[in-house]
Amino acid sequence: MTGILGTGTAAPIRVFGTGTGEPFGPEAQDALAVATLVVGARRHLEASGPAERVERIVLGPLAPALDRIAEHAHGDGARVVVLASGDPGFFGIVRALAERFGASALDVRPGSPSVAVAFARLGLAWDDAVVVSAHGRDPRTAVNACLAHPKVAVLTGPGAGPGQLAAGLVHGAEGRTLVVATALGDPERERVERLTPAEAVARDWPDPVSVVLCLDESRVLSPVRTVAGAPAGPGRWALDEAEFEHRDSMITKFEVRALALARLGPRTGDLVWDIGAGSGSVAVECARLGAAAVAVEKTSDGVERIRANAAAHAVYVHAVHGSAPAVLDGLGDPDAVFIGGGGRELPAIVTACARRARRSVVVALAALDRVPQVRAALAGAGLVPEGVLLQSSRLAPLPGEVTRLAAVNPVFLLWGTRPAVRASEGATQ
């Protein structure tokens, strides 16, 4: 894209990020001394010196500021300076500026990212951290990332600070520690505090909270890595039943699980329910693929089995002891739901789940008689119902080094998807 400032006739937009300690270094001060337009948050403008003979714009909504930069750039001798926090290319204003004016119009001088500084204060590497921005966004994505991953950094914002983050974790993330970093780099106000989610909920948090870290401290030290960010997804999924502890073959078979996972679409930032979880195999697989997973199971020994399977696969699954649909009231709204049990209550469970699922509900059942009930429940909640009958035969050895086909019990797999989700997926193909 050729931006309006990429013609070579106008000065570039100079973007300076503040680091820790002094707000702006000598290079930024020199640029400010000759600037004709300065854009930034109020605190950055106040720290940049007196407002003599220069137009200043306090950043609020981005569109008006970008429009004024575009208008200003046409003037003779225009020199634009944009002030930001930390590294403005890391969940910052560089993206919006580059989209509007072209990357060649920008001269970016980053400061230290708040995430890097927060981890440095703890003496921890952060190349394996999941970083989520909750600034101007629904905090549920950050909460779900914190539930699923052992090392998460959350960039906060109004309505998505430590209290809101902790409120989403207090009942579902055993053993998590929150580290709240406030006013990083300010020699007088900087604070780095360790709290439980329950302690963080009970506090009033002033601005500016720089970043919140959510840690499972039993897993924060990872092996040496070559690729930064969240661990790569598993090399395989739809694991063999033998890789899960289960009772009397009461486990979703891997053929069924493979298609169920494809229809659930679990990913980082999602919350997935596994209802009638049994061994928790579906919940564990969703967690391995990066989603936060809740497994609902009515038997106490089943709950312990789910926890053991999650630990064996080095993931976290929130195991809930209780019967659906009654127990669902205390859970956060899911993106997707898998239902693997239910008996006579199955239509009511499907209805309750379908009303709250943001994206899809997947149901596995063996009884033909229940197929119409499930389809009606999905459709009644506004989802588009579809399904298949899965029949498979596995290769099995016989004496004499020969092989037979061993039939697996047939299973109906039904699913319902929100029409808006189907439309958005089709538009991106």
C-alpha positions, 0 to 999 in steps of 0.5 A: 500500500502507498500511504499519503506520507510515503511519497518522499515529499513529507517528513515521516511520522516519528513514533517514540515509545517510553521505556522505564525510568526517564519518559523520553530520551534525547532523541525524542526531546530533539524531535519534540523541539521541532514538531508541529503536531504531537499526538499521545495520551495525556500523561505523555503530552504532560511529560513532553514539556510545554505546549508552545507553538505546537498543536497537540492531540490527546489520544482517545478514539483513534479515528479523529487523531488519524484524520488530523495527522492526515490533514496536517501532513499536507502542510509545508514543513509538517513534522508529526511526533506520536508518543506511546508507552513501551514498544508501540509496535507491540499491541500499540499504535504502530498497527493503526498508523501503518494501515492508514499511512503505510509502514514507510511513513513511520520512524519508530523508536520503541521503549521497553515493553511492559511485558518484558519489564514485568517478567524481568522484575520476577527474574523469569524468561518470557519467550514461552508466555502467552500475551493477551491484550484486554485493552478495549476488549472483552476480558473473557479471552484473557481469562480463558488464556489464563485458565489454559496456559501456565504463563500469561501476560495480560495488557490491561485497560479500563474495565479489564483490569486486575479485578475483572481478570481475577473475577473470572479466575477465582472459581476456576483456576486452582493454584494460579498466582496473579502478579500485578505490575503497577506504574512500571518504571516510575521510581516512586509509584512502581509496585509489583505484587503477588496475589491469589485471584481471591485477593485481587478481586477484593482490592480496588486497583488504581491506574496505571496498572501496566500489566498482569501476569497469571502464573501456574508457578509449578510450570513457569520454568520451561525447557530451552525454546527456539520459537517464542510464544505459546507452545506449539500445538500438539503433533497429533490429536484424537489420541488412542483410548489407551492414552487415557485412564477410563472405566469399562471402555466409557470413553469417546472413541478416537474416530468420534473424537477426531470429528468432534474436535473438528466441529468444536474448533478449540483454540487459545482464548476459547472456553469449551465445556465437556458435559458428561465427561467420563474420562475427560478425553475431549476436555483434555484434547481441547486443552492440548489445542490451547482452549480453556476446558471445563469437564462436568462429571456427576461421579466423584471417581470420574472427577478424579479420573479427569484430573489424573488424565489432565495431569498426565497430558500436562494440561489444566482442566477445571473438573466440576462435580455435578449433574447438568443442566443444574450445575451449568449455572455457575459456569462462564458462557462457553464458545463450544460444548461437547455433550457425551452423556445425558440419558433422559435429561439429554434434551434439556442439557442440549437446550441449556448448552445451546442457548449459551454456546457462542459458536457450536454444540456437538453431541455424541449419542448411541440411541437412534431414538434420541436423534430427533430430540437433539436436533429439535433442541439444537434448532430450538436454541437458534443453531443450525443442526447437522450430523452423521452416523459414524461407523468404523472397523479397526484392523485387529490381529488374528493368529497366523499373522493375519488381520480381521476387521473389528467393528466399533459400535456406531455413534451418531455425532450431531452438531449445531452452529450459530448462523452468524458464525457460519456466515462469517466463516464462509465470508473468509473462505 
